[in-house]
Amino acid sequence: MHVLASIGYGVTMGTSRDIHYTTPGLSREDAERVIGRLQSRLHAMNDLHLTLKHVHWNVVGPHFIAVHEMIDPQVEAVRGFADELAERIATLGGSPSGTPGSIVKERDWDDYSLGRAGTQEHLGALDLVYRGVIATNRTIIDELDDLDLVTQDMVIGQTEQLELFHWFVRAHLEDPGGRLATENADDERGAAEAAGTA
């Protein structure tokens, strides 16, 4: 299960991949640090687009079609983010790793914990997933401020879209007063239960 405290999505992961060149104006040491951050984002985006597709296939209930159709554009956008991240790693002289084994080996979060479940339960769990991805992106944006503004700009753009998708999810979870059903949840199961009973 995704526990909020462990949804770091690789923020501290470094890189052991040696690079032989990088883009002009960026030191090799800084490029290696940036590549490490980008690799953590690549793992997170690959995991996220698979998780979103899993939700798309397993969501049930009265609002099935609305949630089913809302998720697919998110899947496509997040797949595109992964491609941008991988290409930036290569541009900086690194070798992007996108295999399932590398995701599992290098991630610091657990697999998505829900299978077939109602729309509200899945949306509650996705609220926590998006919280973790976005919070880690924002941490990396801060780190990139001193390392590489070009990469920072890319991560900022992706984060803007992720925050929009998160809003789409949260709109299903808030009451007319703006209170989120998942506001006190700190793991996916708890968030799913809170959203399902709200």
N, C-alpha and C positions, 0 to 999 in steps of 0.2 A: 504494500500500500504506500502511496505517496504520503509521507508525513511532512507537514509544512516545514518543520525544522530541517528536514533533510532534502528539501527541494532546492538544493544549491545549484543543480545543473552544471557542476564542474567549475565553479568560479575560481577555485584555487589551483586547478589543474595546470601544470606546466607543460613543456614539450621536451621529449627526449629525441625528437627527430632533428637530425643535423641538417642545416641548410648550407648551401655553397654560394649562394648569391641572394640578394634581395633588391628591392626597388631603390633607385637612387635617392639619397637624402635620408635614408633610414639605416641606422646601424644594424649590424647582424644581431647583436644582443637584443636590441629593441624588437627587431623583426621576429626573433624566436619567442619573445614574450607575447607579442601580438598573435602569432600563430597559435600559441597555447590557448589564448582566450578564444580565438576563432574556432579552434577545434572543439572546445567545450560547447560553443554555440551550435556547431555543426551536429554534435551528438544530440543536443537538446532539440534542435529542429527536426532531425530525423525521428527521434522518439516522439515528438509532439505530432508530426503529421501521421505517424502510424497509430498513435493513440486516438487522434481525431477520427481517423477512418474506422477504427475499432468501434468508437461510439456511434458513428454513422450506421454501421451494420447491426449494432446490438440495442439501439434505442427502441422502446415500445411505448404504447399508451396513446391517449387521446390526442396529444399534440405531436404524434410521431412525424407526420409529413413536414411540419414546420421546422422541427429540429433537424430531421434527416437532411432536408434541403439547405438549411442554414450552415451545416457543417462542411459540406463538400467544397464550397469556395474557400473556406479556411484551410482545408487540406491542400488545395492547389497553391494557395499563397505561401503556406509554410514550406511546401516542397521547393518552391522557387527561392525562398530564403536560404534553404540548405544549399542549393546550387550556387547562389551568390557567395555564401560563406566559403564553400569549397574552392571556388575560383579565386577568391581573395587570398586564401592560403597558398595556392599555387603561384599567384602573382608575386607574393612575398618570398617565394623560393622554397616553400614547404611542400609537403606531400599530404593532401587531405586524406583522412581515414574515414570511410563511410560504411565499413562492413558491420553486420549485426554483432559479430563477436567483439569488435572494438568498442561499440556502444556499451554493451553489457560489461565489458572489462573495465572501462574507464569512467563510467557514470557513477554518481554518488546518490542516486535515487532508485526506488523500486519500480517495478512494472505497475501500470495502471491496474487497479484492483477490482473494478466492476466488470461483470459480463453482461448478460441480458438484464436490462433494468429499465425502469420508467424514465420518461424524459426529464422530470425534475431531479431524479437521483443522479443521472448522468451529468446534467448541467451543474448540480451542486458539486460533484467531484471535479468537473472541468474548471470550476471557479478556482479551486485550490491549485490545479495544475497550472493554469494561466498566472496565478499569483506568483508561483515559484519561478516560472520562466521570465516573467516581466521583472521581478525584483532582481534576479541575477543579471539580466540584460542591463538594468540601470546601474548596477555595481560595476559592470564591465565598461559601460559608457564613461563612468567617472575615471576608471583606470586608464582608458584610452586617451583621455584628455592630455596626458603627458607623454604618450607614446606615438600615436598616429591618428591625426585628425581625419584622414581619408577613411580609415576603417571605422572610426567613431561615427562619422556621418552615415555610413551604411547601417551600423547597428542602431543608430537613432531612428532611421527610416523604418527599419523592421520593427522596432519597439512600438512606434506609433501605430502600425497596423495591428500588432498583437494586442495593444491596449484597446483598439476599436473592436476586435473580435471578443475580447474579454467583456467589454460593455454589452455586446450582443448577448452573451451568455448571462451576465448579471441582470439584464433587463427582465429575464424570466424568473429571477430569484428575489426581486425586491417587491416590497409591499407599497401601497400608495404613498406612504410616508417616507419612502426611500430606505427603509431598513432591509438589509440582506438577510435571507433565511440562514445563510452560511456564516454570518459574521463571527460566531464564536467557535467555529469548527477548526480543528488543526490537523485533520487527516481526511482522506477521501471518503472513507466509510461514514465518518461523523458528518461530513458535509452532505453526503448523499442522503443520509437519514434525516438531517435537519431540513433539507430542501423538499424531501418527499412528504414530510408531515406538516409543512408550513401551509 
